[in-house]
Amino acid sequence: MNIVFIASELAPYAKTGGLADVLQALPPAIKARGHAVSMILPFYRSVAEHLKKRILTDLQITVSLGNQTFLARIWEATTENGIRLFLVQRDEFFDRSYLYGNLYGEYEDSAARFLFFAKVSVELLRYIEPHPEIVHLHDWQTGLIPGLIRAQGLPIKSVFTIHNLAYQGNFWSHDFLLSNLDSSYFTPRSYEFYNRFNWMKGAILMANQVTTVSPQYAIEIQHPDLGCGLETVLQEHSFKLSGILNGIDIECWNPEKDKRLIEPFSGRRLAGKERCKSWLQKRLKIEERGVPLYACIARLASQKGFDLLANGLDHFLSNHEVQMVFMGEGDLHYQNYLLSLQKKFPKKVKVLIEFNEPLSHQIIAGADFFLVPSRYEPCGLTQMYSQRYGTVPIVHAVGGLKDTVQDWNPQSKVGTGLSFEPYETAALQTALESSLVLYNDSAQMTSIRKQMMILNRSWDQSAEKYEKIYEKALVS
């Protein structure tokens, strides 16, 4: 099949979260199965900074947004994974410091920016050879594309993947005028949602197939608690909804070959992990001690469980000899909370308000436990990274976290992490107490590490499942 991926992020060039990692790994996995694969991405400032080998094509595409016309220049490059990449350039939309917004919120012209990207992408499909049969679209930023394809009668099928239902591209009704679509596309059976212009909702209706990033999340989003208002829409279209668990790049995340680490290690040879821990303690300027080291690398937001952590960590740190390292950016409230925790416990807590890719590998390799207490989590990748590095994830049993972490049973000595529910401080505290018991039993700690490190988290199985979704789309 001839497949074009269209998305707003791609690691390592443009990244705010797991979406970028998926787009880095899935297209090569699909290509390895014998398909023709290419990608379309906005030409952000960060892309210009990190992707130097690129060629400006002769192709220029003009599209209308309402009563104005805008011209896009098209660049072509090859990703580090060998995927043909097209870049849509218009500096007024994409030459910015951040992808979606700054510390004060989302950019006010988000609808115009990604309508422009969607329209140019659809026009670009006409020029790509071999001619695309499938477009695989990701999250709300590409949500207008199924409608544009249908409106233009193009012989292309669409697969739309929901990475996080909470972010829907929900705009004022007057923004619909920028689409230049017929008014029939602003009805309850398309992009209209309570008199707003909802891209996620319209994509669910218009796409030939809809997927999300874990089987459990596909179930959860059909219920009011996590349906974000679209649960009824998803129930009505459940016949074309599938949950496919994300994989991880097992070459990039491989403790036996990871050059970022002071020493490689494996499930058969764990001594290197202890040396990674000692190195990390030195790197973070915390005491080199044989105490449990907990890590958390996440966007600082309530969705990631920071409200629970804010309620429970002070007590835990006050009563136990442990160390914790946090790395991430986001909500100023949680940033200030973590910095205050570091000030109160300077010998136990280290906070890094940044995202540093090499250091993230070193933290995951050196830590004993990895905190992922998310309120909801469509899939999650960090818990799978931590498992691969023998670092025990502590997760709220929801979404992809529930699909990927089997709670450790000290009697049967079987499990791949520690999980808790319900989403309450007391349940998190119980899981943290259990981690201390586990840490103090070296035999059980070794056993769980070995069980985690042999898990198959590659994209191979997921790619095979996506291949079947593409086949369904072609006959729909």
HELIX and SHEET records of a PDB file:
HELIX    1   1 GLY A   18  LYS A   31  1                                  14    
HELIX    2   2 ARG A   45  HIS A   50  1                                   6    
HELIX    3   3 ASP A   91  PHE A   94  1                                   4    
HELIX    4   4 SER A  110  LEU A  124  1                                  15    
HELIX    5   5 TRP A  140  THR A  142  5                                   3    
HELIX    6   6 ILE A  145  GLN A  152  1                                   8    
HELIX    7   7 SER A  173  SER A  179  5                                   7    
HELIX    8   8 SER A  183  TYR A  185  5                                   3    
HELIX    9   9 TRP A  199  MET A  206  1                                   8    
HELIX   10  10 PRO A  215  GLU A  220  1                                   6    
HELIX   11  11 PRO A  224  GLY A  227  1                                   4    
HELIX   12  12 GLU A  231  GLU A  236  1                                   6    
HELIX   13  13 SER A  238  LYS A  240  5                                   3    
HELIX   14  14 ALA A  271  LEU A  284  1                                  14    
HELIX   15  15 SER A  302  LYS A  304  5                                   3    
HELIX   16  16 PHE A  306  ASN A  319  1                                  14    
HELIX   17  17 LEU A  332  LYS A  344  1                                  13    
HELIX   18  18 GLU A  357  GLY A  366  1                                  10    
HELIX   19  19 THR A  382  ARG A  388  1                                   7    
HELIX   20  20 GLY A  399  THR A  404  1                                   6    
HELIX   21  21 THR A  425  TYR A  439  1                                  15    
HELIX   22  22 SER A  442  MET A  453  1                                  12    
HELIX   23  23 ASP A  460  LEU A  474  1                                  15    
SHEET    1   A 9 ARG A  54  LEU A  65  0                                        
SHEET    2   A 9 GLN A  68  THR A  78 -1                                        
SHEET    3   A 9 ARG A  84  GLN A  89 -1                                        
SHEET    4   A 9 ALA A  36  PRO A  42  1                                        
SHEET    5   A 9 ASN A   2  ILE A   6  1                                        
SHEET    6   A 9 ILE A 134  HIS A 138  1                                        
SHEET    7   A 9 LYS A 157  ILE A 162  1                                        
SHEET    8   A 9 GLN A 209  THR A 212  1                                        
SHEET    9   A 9 LEU A 241  GLY A 243  1                                        
SHEET    1   B 2 GLY A 101  ASN A 102  0                                        
SHEET    2   B 2 GLY A 105  GLU A 106 -1                                        
SHEET    1   C 3 ASN A 170  PHE A 171  0                                        
SHEET    2   C 3 ARG A 196  ASN A 198 -1                                        
SHEET    3   C 3 GLU A 192  PHE A 193 -1                                        
SHEET    1   D 6 VAL A 349  LEU A 352  0                                        
SHEET    2   D 6 GLN A 323  MET A 327  1                                        
SHEET    3   D 6 LEU A 293  ILE A 297  1                                        
SHEET    4   D 6 PHE A 369  VAL A 372  1                                        
SHEET    5   D 6 VAL A 392  HIS A 396  1                                        
SHEET    6   D 6 LEU A 418  PHE A 420  1                                        
END                                                                             
